[in-house]
């Protein structure tokens, strides 16, 4: 873990930039990413307010004393829903983590088989019992595959005759990869942090892209036009209550939901930035 390392965060600054490589640098002649250099996916920096401001280029919005993490961006994220002050969510993953039996089927041919997913290359192994049903717990993951997007889970075809059993895949979760809230919320996942880069272009997301997020401490967040006239300091603020575009669109005195970022330190303002003390799960590593 890189903590209080101002050098690594100063390659391109904390805000306004999507990094083209995990090191933050590319070769000026070939355009190929450098490996190493002290910056890596998952690196964290706990900065004081003064340190954070020193890493903010002139003319960029202010950042504050907080814990920052260098993360990869899910290529399946929606570019329009990423940007400075917008919430980002857990990425459901670009590989399958495990599988679960949904139905056992009937009349299938006994034996042990493998099945390859409908896309992405994930492979499972499963066993059909002498009774012609899928043995409980016998579906195991042999390969998680590789996926360019997590928009939909892959499916497996149980080709053993009779009434096929059904097996569900589950994405891996990676605390060092984030996605836009429309993708995260559709998968029923929590807010991961607040983005400091952006907005990206389509070409940014088509290639490996990295940015800094705020995951703990004081963060600027972007309100939208629906935040309401009843919002006040100290209220909990939420990002996915009505439309999952990453902006804060609700404030409540006593309601904490899966989309809650934290509580407002300033008066929440429609279509503008204001400060929030984040209240998110504590992420280690």
C-alpha positions in Angstrom: 0.0 0.0 0.0 1.3 3.4 -0.9 0.4 5.9 1.7 1.1 9.6 1.8 3.3 9.2 -1.3 2.8 12.6 -3.1 5.3 11.7 -5.8 3.2 8.8 -7.3 0.0 10.9 -7.3 1.7 13.8 -9.0 2.2 12.1 -12.4 -1.0 13.6 -13.7 -2.6 14.9 -10.6 -5.6 13.7 -8.6 -8.3 15.2 -10.8 -9.4 15.8 -14.3 -7.3 13.0 -16.0 -7.8 9.5 -17.0 -4.5 7.7 -16.7 -3.5 5.7 -19.9 -1.6 3.0 -17.9 -1.3 1.5 -14.5 2.0 3.3 -13.9 0.4 6.6 -15.1 3.0 6.9 -17.9 3.4 5.9 -21.5 6.4 5.9 -23.8 6.4 9.2 -25.8 7.6 7.4 -29.0 5.6 4.2 -29.0 2.6 5.1 -26.9 3.0 1.9 -25.0 2.4 1.9 -21.2 5.3 1.8 -18.8 5.2 -0.9 -16.2 6.1 0.1 -12.6 7.1 3.5 -11.6 5.6 3.3 -8.1 1.9 3.6 -9.1 -0.3 0.6 -9.4 -4.0 -0.4 -9.3 -5.1 -0.4 -5.7 -2.5 2.1 -4.5 -3.8 4.4 -1.8 -2.8 7.8 -0.5 -4.1 9.4 2.7 -3.6 13.1 2.2 -4.1 16.1 4.3 -6.2 19.0 2.9 -3.0 20.9 2.1 -1.4 17.9 0.4 -4.5 17.2 -1.7 -4.7 20.9 -2.8 -1.0 20.8 -3.8 -1.9 18.0 -6.2 -4.8 19.8 -7.7 -3.9 21.7 -11.0 -4.9 25.4 -11.2 -8.5 25.9 -12.3 -9.6 22.4 -11.2 -12.3 21.9 -8.5 -11.0 21.5 -4.9 -10.3 18.2 -3.2 -9.9 17.7 0.5 -8.2 15.7 3.2 -9.2 12.1 2.5 -8.2 8.6 1.5 -7.7 8.3 -2.2 -7.4 5.0 -4.2 -6.0 4.5 -7.7 -8.5 2.2 -9.5 -9.2 0.7 -12.9 -12.4 1.7 -14.8 -14.7 -1.0 -16.0 -14.7 -0.8 -19.9 -18.5 -1.6 -19.7 -19.1 1.6 -17.7 -21.2 4.4 -19.2 -18.9 7.3 -20.0 -21.7 9.9 -19.6 -22.2 8.8 -16.0 -18.6 9.2 -15.0 -17.0 12.5 -14.0 -15.7 14.7 -11.2 -17.9 14.4 -8.1 -20.0 11.6 -9.4 -20.4 8.4 -7.4 -18.9 5.2 -8.8 -19.9 1.7 -7.8 -18.5 -1.7 -7.2 -17.7 -3.4 -10.5 -19.4 -6.7 -10.7 -16.2 -8.1 -12.2 -14.7 -9.1 -15.5 -14.4 -12.7 -14.6 -16.8 -15.3 -13.1 -16.0 -15.9 -9.4 -18.3 -18.9 -8.6 -21.4 -20.7 -9.7 -24.4 -22.0 -7.9 -27.0 -24.7 -8.8 -30.5 -23.3 -9.3 -32.4 -26.4 -10.3 -31.2 -30.1 -10.3 -33.1 -31.2 -13.5 -34.2 -34.8 -14.1 -33.7 -37.7 -16.4 -30.2 -36.7 -17.3 -27.4 -39.1 -18.2 -25.2 -39.9 -15.1 -21.5 -38.9 -15.4 -19.1 -35.9 -14.9 -19.1 -33.2 -17.6 -17.8 -29.8 -18.4 -19.7 -26.9 -19.9 -18.3 -23.7 -21.5 -20.2 -20.4 -21.0 -22.3 -18.8 -23.7 -19.5 -16.1 -23.9 -16.2 -15.2 -22.4 -14.8 -18.6 -21.9 -15.8 -19.5 -18.4 -15.8 -23.3 -17.8 -17.6 -25.4 -15.2 -17.5 -29.0 -14.2 -20.6 -30.8 -12.9 -21.7 -34.3 -12.0 -25.1 -36.0 -12.8 -26.1 -38.6 -10.2 -27.4 -42.1 -10.9 -30.9 -40.6 -10.3 -30.4 -38.3 -13.3 -30.1 -35.1 -11.3 -27.3 -32.6 -10.8 -25.5 -33.5 -7.6 -25.8 -30.6 -5.0 -22.5 -28.8 -4.8 -21.0 -30.6 -7.8 -21.0 -27.6 -10.1 -17.5 -26.1 -9.8 -15.7 -23.4 -11.7 -12.7 -24.5 -13.7 -12.0 -21.2 -15.4 -13.4 -17.7 -14.8 -13.0 -16.6 -18.3 -12.3 -13.0 -19.5 -15.1 -10.5 -20.2 -14.9 -7.0 -21.8 -18.1 -6.0 -20.2 -20.2 -7.1 -17.2 -23.5 -6.0 -18.7 -24.9 -9.5 -18.5 -23.8 -12.8 -16.8 -22.8 -15.7 -19.0 -25.0 -18.8 -19.0 -24.1 -22.5 -19.1 -25.9 -25.2 -21.1 -26.2 -28.5 -19.2 -26.1 -31.0 -22.1 -26.8 -34.3 -20.4 -30.2 -35.1 -21.8 -33.6 -35.1 -20.0 -34.7 -31.9 -18.3 -31.4 -29.9 -18.0 -30.3 -28.6 -14.6 -29.6 -24.8 -14.4 -26.5 -23.2 -13.1 -26.1 -19.5 -12.3 -22.8 -17.6 -12.5 -21.7 -14.9 -10.1 -19.2 -12.1 -10.9 -16.0 -11.6 -9.0 -15.9 -8.4 -7.0 -12.7 -6.3 -7.2 -12.3 -3.3 -4.8 -9.8 -1.8 -7.2 -12.1 -1.7 -10.2 -15.1 0.7 -10.4 -18.0 1.2 -12.8 -20.6 3.8 -13.4 -23.6 3.7 -11.1 -26.1 2.6 -13.8 -24.1 -0.6 -14.1 -23.4 -1.0 -10.4 -27.0 -0.3 -9.3 -28.5 -2.7 -11.9 -26.4 -5.4 -10.2 -27.7 -4.4 -6.8 -24.3 -3.2 -5.6 -23.2 -0.4 -3.2 -21.5 2.9 -3.9 -17.7 2.4 -4.0 -16.5 6.0 -3.9 -16.5 9.3 -5.7 -14.7 9.9 -9.0 -12.1 12.6 -9.5 -11.4 12.1 -13.2 -13.4 12.9 -16.2 -15.6 13.0 -18.1 -13.9 10.3 -20.2 -14.2 9.8 -23.9 -15.3 6.6 -25.6 -11.6 5.9 -26.6 -10.6 6.3 -22.9 -12.9 3.4 -22.0 -12.0 1.4 -25.0 -8.4 1.2 -23.7 -7.2 0.5 -20.2 -8.1 3.5 -18.1 -7.4 4.4 -14.5 -8.3 7.2 -12.2 -8.3 8.3 -8.5 -11.4 8.0 -6.4 -12.2 9.3 -2.9 -13.2 6.4 -0.6 -13.0 7.9 2.9 -13.1 11.4 4.3 -14.3 14.6 2.8 -15.3 14.5 -0.9 -16.8 16.9 -3.4 -20.0 15.5 -4.8 -22.2 16.7 -7.6 -25.8 17.4 -7.0 -28.4 17.2 -9.7 -31.6 19.2 -10.4 -33.8 16.8 -8.4 -32.0 17.2 -5.0 -35.0 19.1 -3.6 -35.6 22.4 -1.7 -35.7 20.6 1.6 -32.1 19.5 1.6 -29.9 20.8 4.5 -26.5 20.3 6.1 -26.2 17.1 8.0 -28.6 15.1 5.9 -27.7 11.8 4.4 -27.2 12.1 0.6 -27.8 9.3 -1.9 -26.7 8.7 -5.5 -29.0 6.1 -6.9 -32.4 6.9 -5.4 -34.1 7.8 -8.6 -31.7 7.9 -11.6 -28.3 6.1 -11.4 -26.2 8.7 -13.2 -23.8 9.1 -10.3 -25.0 12.5 -9.1 -26.5 13.1 -5.7 -30.3 13.2 -6.2 -31.8 12.9 -2.7 -31.2 14.1 0.8 -32.9 12.8 4.0 -32.6 13.5 7.7 -32.7 9.8 8.7 -32.8 7.5 5.7 -29.7 5.4 4.9 -29.9 3.3 1.8 -27.6 1.2 -0.4 -26.9 4.3 -2.4 -25.9 6.5 0.5 -22.6 8.3 0.2 -22.5 10.1 3.5 -23.8 13.2 5.1 -23.7 16.8 3.7 -21.2 19.2 5.2 -22.5 22.0 3.1 -26.0 22.9 1.9 -26.7 20.5 -1.0 -27.0 22.5 -4.1 -28.7 21.4 -7.4 -26.4 21.0 -10.3 -23.4 22.1 -8.3 -20.6 20.6 -6.1 -20.8 20.5 -2.4 -18.9 18.6 0.4 -19.9 15.3 1.8 -18.3 13.3 4.7 -18.3 9.9 3.2 -19.8 7.0 5.2 -18.9 3.9 3.1 -17.7 0.4 4.0 -14.1 0.3 5.0 -12.0 -1.3 2.3 -8.6 -2.8 3.2 -5.6 -3.6 1.0 
